[in-house]
């Protein structure tokens, strides 16, 4: 079985889809000849031709508007937005058109569209390139949002997203693209959308995370367990919309304590929704209030102070310790 980076796993998934389904098209800024700014689509235009993989003007609203139109009429577009912050230029198309088409048409039309976008900090990028804006889209009914933390899930979630009849936003963290390799099947498989997973079992406290923060949560768990301070269970969401409330509730009801970790700003973020889920399903099991470890409510800073923004294993450890206090 090959050992791939996330970029290689995504590239393999895209190649399989192009090979087996003539309805699949890939387009966006620089995805063709250059293979994308991070080379996720490298080699696909040479292999499948300019009619299947092609470059667009620098106009995000036009990219998504075109994708919605051809999806409604039966194609399976995969539209790349170079950085998630740029998707705000297509916000109206995504939330007012793609997400609402099924309900607006009474089920007559669907929008089987995948929007791939890069996001995330600790890579010394800049605002609009690193911004974590998943919470803006999470508030919109009709769109699914998946955020993988590893190459295996990235490929499986991409296949599942392409097969889905409704729009799916696939957010890919920059720091994870080439950070490690993992065994990934070369053949087609899917990872279910809307299903979280327990990636590390524990008994004293639950840490809930997604994307690059999964590794941060696992490192915090390792530090506490190596000193016999706590047995930490780590739940990876993989999908934030729809959210797997059952897996969250089962874990927190078992441990009685919870810490939520995400890189996005605190107010109105995914973490607030997770806390609401815990309060609804686990209130009588909670031994301490739920802790949140997030970025502060500030614009994404310049690279020299970026480390002050992003949650670290140390911050997660301190939050876990607060939940363990008598």
C-alpha positions in Angstrom: 0.0 0.0 0.0 1.5 3.4 -0.9 2.4 5.9 1.7 1.2 9.3 0.6 1.1 12.9 1.8 -2.3 14.5 1.9 -1.5 16.2 -1.5 -0.7 12.9 -3.1 -3.8 11.3 -1.7 -6.0 14.0 -3.0 -4.4 13.9 -6.4 -5.0 10.2 -6.6 -8.6 10.6 -5.7 -9.1 13.3 -8.3 -7.4 11.2 -11.0 -9.7 8.2 -10.1 -12.8 10.4 -10.4 -11.7 11.8 -13.7 -10.9 8.4 -15.1 -14.2 6.7 -14.1 -16.8 9.5 -14.5 -16.9 11.7 -17.5 -19.2 14.1 -15.6 -16.3 15.2 -13.4 -14.6 18.5 -14.2 -11.9 20.3 -12.2 -11.4 24.0 -12.6 -10.1 27.0 -10.7 -7.2 29.4 -10.6 -3.9 27.7 -11.8 -5.2 24.2 -11.4 -4.4 23.2 -15.0 -1.0 23.9 -16.4 0.6 24.6 -13.0 -1.2 21.9 -11.2 -2.5 24.2 -8.5 -0.7 26.5 -6.1 0.1 23.5 -3.9 0.3 21.0 -6.8 -2.8 19.0 -5.7 -3.9 18.8 -9.4 -0.4 18.3 -10.8 -0.4 16.2 -14.0 -4.2 16.0 -14.3 -4.5 18.3 -17.2 -1.8 16.5 -19.2 -3.5 13.2 -18.5 -7.2 14.1 -19.0 -7.1 17.2 -21.3 -8.0 20.9 -21.1 -11.7 20.2 -21.4 -11.7 18.3 -18.1 -9.1 20.2 -16.1 -8.8 23.9 -16.8 -7.8 27.3 -15.5 -10.2 30.1 -14.8 -9.9 33.9 -14.5 -9.2 35.3 -11.1 -12.9 35.6 -10.2 -14.2 33.4 -7.4 -17.8 34.4 -8.0 -17.5 33.4 -11.6 -15.9 30.0 -10.6 -18.6 29.1 -8.2 -21.5 30.6 -10.3 -20.3 28.5 -13.3 -19.9 25.4 -11.1 -23.5 25.7 -9.8 -24.9 26.1 -13.3 -23.3 23.0 -14.7 -23.9 20.9 -11.5 -27.7 21.7 -11.8 -27.6 20.2 -15.3 -25.9 17.0 -14.4 -22.2 17.5 -14.3 -20.0 16.9 -11.2 -17.8 20.0 -10.9 -14.9 20.2 -8.5 -14.1 23.9 -8.0 -10.9 25.0 -6.3 -10.7 28.2 -4.4 -7.0 28.8 -3.8 -7.5 30.0 -0.2 -10.6 29.8 1.8 -10.5 33.5 2.6 -11.1 34.2 -1.1 -14.4 32.3 -1.0 -15.9 35.3 0.6 -16.0 36.8 -3.0 -18.3 33.9 -3.9 -20.2 33.9 -0.6 -23.5 34.8 -2.2 -23.2 32.1 -4.8 -22.4 29.5 -2.2 -25.0 30.3 0.5 -27.8 31.8 -1.5 -27.7 29.6 -4.6 -25.8 26.3 -4.1 -27.0 25.6 -0.6 -30.6 26.6 -1.3 -31.2 25.1 -4.7 -32.7 21.8 -3.5 -35.2 23.6 -1.2 -35.9 26.4 -3.6 -36.8 24.0 -6.4 -38.8 21.7 -4.2 -36.3 18.9 -4.7 -36.4 19.2 -8.5 -32.8 20.3 -8.7 -29.7 19.5 -6.7 -26.2 20.9 -6.8 -23.6 18.0 -6.7 -20.7 20.5 -6.3 -17.5 20.1 -4.4 -15.6 23.2 -3.4 -12.0 22.6 -2.4 -10.3 25.4 -0.4 -7.1 25.7 1.5 -7.0 27.3 5.0 -5.1 27.4 8.2 -2.2 28.9 10.1 1.3 28.1 11.4 2.6 28.3 7.9 3.7 31.9 7.9 1.1 33.0 5.4 -1.0 36.1 5.6 -4.6 37.1 6.3 -7.1 35.9 3.6 -4.7 33.0 3.0 -4.7 31.5 6.5 -8.1 32.6 7.8 -10.3 29.9 9.4 -13.9 30.9 8.3 -15.6 27.5 8.5 -18.1 28.9 11.0 -19.5 31.3 8.4 -20.5 28.5 6.2 -21.6 26.2 9.0 -24.5 28.6 9.7 -25.9 27.8 6.2 -28.4 24.9 5.9 -27.9 22.9 2.7 -24.1 22.7 2.6 -21.9 20.0 4.1 -18.5 20.9 5.5 -15.7 18.3 5.8 -12.2 19.0 7.3 -9.8 16.0 7.2 -6.7 15.7 9.4 -4.8 13.0 7.5 -4.2 11.7 4.0 -6.5 8.6 4.4 -9.5 10.6 5.4 -8.8 13.4 2.9 -9.0 10.9 0.0 -12.1 9.1 1.4 -13.9 12.3 2.2 -13.2 13.7 -1.2 -14.7 10.6 -2.9 -17.7 10.8 -0.6 -18.1 14.5 -1.4 -18.1 14.0 -5.1 -20.7 11.2 -4.8 -23.0 13.5 -2.7 -25.9 15.0 -4.5 -25.6 18.3 -2.5 -22.8 20.9 -2.3 -19.8 20.0 -0.1 -17.1 22.3 1.1 -13.8 20.4 1.6 -11.4 22.5 3.7 -7.7 21.4 3.5 -5.3 22.7 6.1 -2.1 24.0 4.6 0.1 22.6 7.4 -1.2 19.1 6.8 -0.4 19.0 3.1 3.1 17.7 3.4 3.6 17.2 7.1 3.5 13.4 7.2 2.8 10.3 5.1 0.3 7.6 5.7 -0.8 4.3 4.2 -3.6 5.1 1.7 -5.3 2.6 -0.6 -4.8 3.4 -4.2 -8.3 2.2 -5.1 -11.6 3.9 -4.6 -13.1 4.1 -1.1 -15.1 6.6 0.9 -15.1 8.0 4.4 -18.6 8.8 5.5 -19.6 12.4 5.7 -21.2 13.3 9.1 -19.4 10.6 11.1 -16.8 11.5 13.8 -14.3 9.0 15.1 -12.5 8.4 18.4 -8.9 8.5 17.5 -7.6 8.0 21.0 -9.5 6.3 23.8 -9.4 7.6 27.4 -11.6 7.7 30.5 -11.0 11.1 32.4 -11.7 13.8 29.8 -12.8 14.2 26.2 -11.0 16.5 23.8 -12.9 17.3 20.6 -11.0 18.7 17.6 -10.8 18.7 13.8 -8.3 19.4 11.1 -4.8 20.3 12.2 -6.0 20.6 15.8 -6.3 16.8 16.0 -2.5 16.4 16.2 -2.4 19.2 18.8 -5.0 17.4 20.9 -3.2 14.0 20.5 0.1 15.6 21.7 -1.7 17.1 24.7 -3.1 13.7 25.5 0.3 12.1 25.2 1.9 14.6 27.6 -0.7 14.1 30.3 -0.7 10.4 30.0 3.0 10.1 30.1 2.9 11.8 33.5 -0.1 9.8 34.6 -2.1 13.0 35.1 -5.1 12.0 33.0 -6.5 9.5 30.5 -7.6 11.6 27.6 -10.1 10.6 24.9 -9.7 12.4 21.6 -12.7 12.7 19.2 -12.0 13.9 15.7 -15.1 15.4 14.0 -14.0 15.1 10.4 -17.3 16.7 9.4 -18.5 19.9 11.1 -21.8 20.1 9.1 -23.6 17.8 9.7 -22.1 17.2 13.1 -22.0 13.8 14.7 -23.7 14.6 17.9 -24.0 11.0 19.0 -20.2 10.3 19.1 -19.6 13.5 21.0 -22.3 12.7 23.5 -21.2 9.1 24.0 -17.7 10.2 24.8 -18.5 13.1 27.1 -21.1 11.0 29.0 -18.4 8.4 29.5 -15.7 10.9 30.7 -17.7 13.6 32.4 -15.4 16.4 31.2 -14.8 18.1 27.8 -12.4 20.4 26.1 -13.1 21.7 22.6 -10.2 22.8 20.4 -10.3 24.7 17.1 -8.0 27.2 15.3 -10.8 29.6 14.3 -11.8 32.6 16.4 -13.7 31.9 19.6 -17.0 33.8 19.2 -19.7 32.1 17.2 -17.3 29.3 16.2 -17.7 25.6 15.8 -16.7 25.2 19.4 -19.8 27.0 20.6 -22.0 24.6 18.7 -20.2 21.6 20.2 -20.7 23.1 23.7 -24.4 23.4 23.0 -24.6 19.8 21.9 -22.8 18.7 25.1 -25.2 20.8 27.2 -28.2 19.3 25.6 -27.1 15.6 25.7 -24.5 15.4 28.6 -25.5 18.1 31.2 -26.1 15.7 34.1 -22.8 13.8 33.3 -20.6 16.9 33.4 -18.3 17.2 36.4 -16.9 20.6 35.3 -17.8 23.3 32.7 -16.7 22.6 29.2 -13.4 24.4 28.2 -12.7 25.9 24.8 -9.2 26.4 23.4 -9.4 28.6 20.3 -7.7 31.5 18.6 -8.7 35.0 19.9 -11.2 37.2 18.3 -8.7 39.1 16.1 -7.8 39.3 12.4 -5.1 36.8 11.4 -1.8 38.4 12.3 1.5 39.0 10.6 3.7 35.9 10.4 6.1 37.1 13.2 3.4 36.9 15.9 1.4 34.0 14.4 2.5 31.5 17.1 0.6 33.6 19.7 -2.7 33.0 17.9 -2.7 29.3 17.1 -3.7 26.8 19.9 -0.8 24.7 21.2 -0.6 21.4 23.1 0.4 23.4 26.1 -2.8 25.5 26.0 -4.8 22.3 25.6 -3.0 20.7 28.5 -3.8 23.6 30.8 -7.5 23.5 29.7 -7.6 19.8 30.5 -6.0 20.4 33.9 -8.7 23.0 34.7 -11.4 20.4 34.0 -9.7 18.0 36.4 -9.5 20.5 39.3 -11.6 19.5 42.4 
